[in-house]
Amino acid sequence: MPFVFNTGHSGAIYPPAFLAASRLQPLALRRSEDAYVDRLFGCVVPMGAPLLRANFPRAYLDVNREPYELDPRMFSGRLPPFANTRSMRVAGGLGTVPRVVADGQEIYGGRLDVEEAVERIERLYKPYHRALRALIQRTARTFGQCILIDCHSMPSSSLGREADPKADIVLGDRFGTACAPLLTERVEAAFRSRGFVVVRNKPYAGGFITEHYGEPNLARHALQIEINRGLYMNEASLAVTPGFGALAEALQDIVAEVAGDIGDLSPQRIAAE
C-alpha cells in the first residue's frame, strides 16, 4: 500500500532521570500521551504499511514540533541562535521539549540545562525524523506517491461546548493544503458510514508533521487523524475500555476500504476524473 502510518505521541517509556526531574506523578505525565494509538493502528503492518512509533513520551520530547521550538524560560544557558522561541506552541508551553503536560501543569520544578534539550533533539528527534523521511521516500519511489497518516488521540474535554455534538474523529489536512482533497473526503466518508461523528480541522488542523511532510504537488500527502479517547479508554485511569476492540476493527476496515479505493492522487489524474 502507498501508505505510511506514524504515531509520534503514543510512547510510554519514561526515562528514570526524567521522572526524577519532574514535579509530577507518572499518571499526570501520561495525560500528554496518545495512549494506545499505536495498538489501535497496529493492524496496518500485516496489511502492508509501515507504522513508525515513538517509544519515548511526548512529555519528554515532542516530534510533532520543529526541531528547535524551545522556550528560553525553561533553560539555564543560551539557546542556539536558530531556535524558534516565539511560536504559539512555545507560548503555550508545548514546544519540542514541553514545559507543561496537556492539562497545563508544569512538568519541571526548576530549569533544565540547555545541553539536555540539545541532547534529546540530537539523540531522539533527529533520528526519528530521518526514519520517517526515509519511509516516505521509499514509499513514494515504490508506488509513485505516498500517503502519510499521522495518528493521534484527543481528550474528549477539548471538543467544545456541551451543547455541541462531540466529534469522534477530527481530520486535519491543514485546511486542504497537506493532501489532495479526495483523500480527506474518502477517509471522512469511510468513518461516517460506520456511524462516527467527523469534523475537519477543528480544533486540530495538523501539526508540524502534517504541514512539513504534506506536499500534494509532489505526490506526498499527509493527513492527521485525531480519535476521541472516550471511544476506547477511561481518561482518568488510562485503562482501555470494551470499546477498544470494536474501534480497532473499525479502523482496520477503514484502512482497507480507503487503500482499495484511493487510486492515484496526482493532481492531473484527479482533474481528469
N, C-alpha and C positions, 0 to 999 in steps of 0.2 A: 504494500500500500504506500502511496506517496505522502505518508503522514509521519510526523514526529510528535510525541507527547512529552510534556515537561511538567514536573511537579516540584517547583523550587522552594515551596514553603511547607512541605509535609515532613521535614526532617525532625527526628525526636531523639537524637543522640547529643546529650548536653555535656560538654567538656567539664570535668570537675573544677578546673580553675575558674571557669565562667560561673558556675554555681556558687563558688566561694566568694566571687567578687560581687555577685548580685545581692541586693537587699530584699529580693522577693523569694517566696517559696516556689518550688518547682511547678506546682499546679498553676500559679499565677503566670509564670513564664510561658507555660504551654497555651495560654489564651491566644497567643500570636500564631500558633500552629494552624496550618490547614490539615488538621489531624485526619489520617487515614485516606487522604485523597489518592495517594499512590496505590493503595489497595483497591479503591473504587475503580481506578482505571487500569489495574493490573491485567485485565482481560485483553488489552491491546497487544501485549507481547506475543502470545500464541497466535494472534491474528495476523502478525507480520509487521508490526510497527514498533520502533524503539521507544522506550519510556525512560527518560532521564529524570532522576530524582536527587535532591539534596538530602544527605543524611544528617548534616548539621542543621540546627534550628534557625528559624527566621530571626528570633530574638538575638541570636549571636551574630548573624551575618545575613543580609537580605540580598539575594542575587537578582531580584526584580527592581533594582536601582542602578543608576550609573555607578561605575566602579569607585569613584571617589566623591560620593554625595554625603558629605560629613558635616557635623555640627561642631564648630570650633569650641563651643562652651563645654563640650564633653571631655576635652582632651587637655593634658598638660604637654606643652611643646607646640611647635609651629606646624600646621598642616602644610602639605605640598602646595605650591602656588597654583596648581591646576585644579585643586579640589573645588567642587561646586558646593559652596556654603550657603547659598541663598535660595535654594529651591523651596517650593511649598512643602515638599515631603520632609526636608530638613527642618523647616519651621515647625512642623507637626511632630517632630521627634522620631520620624520614621525614615531615617537615612540608611545608607549602606550598612553602617553599624548603628542599630537603633538606640535611641535614648529611652524610649518608653515601649511598653507592650501595647497590645491592641486596645486595651481599655484605658490607656493613658497613664498607667502607673510607671514611675521612674524605675529603671532597671538597676542602676548602679548607685551606691552610696557616696561615691566620690568620682574624681576624674580618672580617665584612663590615659596611659602613655600613648602618644601618637604612634609610636612604634608598634603597639599592639594592634591598632586599626590597620596599619600598613601590612603587618604580618598576616592578618586574616584575609585581606584582599589578595595578597600575593599567593598565599598557600591554598586558598579555597575558591575565592571568587573568580580569579582569572582562569584557573584550570577548568572550573565548571563551564564558563562561557566558551572556552576553547572546545570542550567536548560538545556543547550544544551547537556551536557553529559548524563543527565537523559533521555532525549528524545531518544538519540541514543541507550542507553542501553535498554530502554523499547521496542523500535522497533526491535532491534536485538533479544531480548527474544521472542517477538511475532512471528516474521517471519523467524528467523534463520539467518537473515542478515539485514544490514541497509545501505541505500544509502543516504548520506548527499549531498544535493545540496546547495552550498554556492553562493548566488545570489548577483551580483554586476552590476554596470554600469560604463562605461568608457567614458571620453571625446573623441570626435572624433579627437581632435588635437594630441592625444597620439599615433596615429596609423601609424606613419612612413611618408615617403616621399609622396609628392603629386602624384608622378608618380605611386605609388603602389595602387592597389585596396584597398579601405577602408574595413576593416573587420566589419561586422555587429555583429558577435559573436566571442569571444575568449574563448575557453575551456581550463581550467588549471587543469591538473592532476599530477602536479609535475613530468612531463616527464615520466609518466607511473607508478609512484611509489605509488600514493594515491588511485588508484582504479583499478579494473580489466579493461584491455584494451577494452573488449567488451562493457563496459558501455560508454566509451568515443566514441567508434565507432558508437553505436546506437544513442546517442544524436547528434553527428555530422551529421549522415545520416538524422535524423528527421529534423534538421534545414535546411540542404542543399536541401532536397526535397521540401521545401517551399520557395526556392529562396534566402535564406540567405547566405552571404559570411562568411565562418567559417575558423578560423585558430586555431592552438593549441599552447598553452604555450608561445606565443609571442605577445605582450610584458608581458603578465601576466600568470605565471605558477601556481598561487595559493599561498596564504599567510599562516599565522600560522594555521588558522582553517583547511584548506585543508591538510596541512602537518601533523598537530597534530592528527587529528581525522581519517585520511585515513589510515586504517590498513587492506589491502585486505586479508592478510593471516588469519585474524580473522573475515572475512566476514563483515568488516566495510569499506565501500567505500566512498570516498569524491571526488567531482568534483566541481570545481568553474566555474561559467558561468558569463562572462562579456558581457554586452549588450551596444552597441554603443548608446549614449544618443541622437544622432541626429535622431534616428529612432522614437522617441516618445516625445521629448521635445525641446524647444528653450533653447539652452545652455547659452545664455546671460541673459534672463529674468527668466529662470527656469519654464516657463509656459508649460503645456502639449500641444502637437500639435495633429492634427487629426489622426496622425499615432498611437497614444496610444491605441485606441480601437482595431485596427487590430492586433497590436503586442500582446496585452493581449489575444486575441482569438487564435492567433497562438501558444502562449506559452501553453495555455490550451490544445490544440490539441496535441502538442509535448509531454507534460507530460503524457497525456492519452495513447499516442502511445507507448512511452518508457516503461511506467509502465505495459502495457499489453503484452509487448514483451520481457522484460528483463530476466525473469525467475531466475534461481539460478546462482549466480555469484561465487560460490565456485570454487577454482582452479581445484578441481577434476572433477566437473561437466563440466566446460569449456573444460578441456582436453579431456573428454570423447566425447564431441560433435565434 
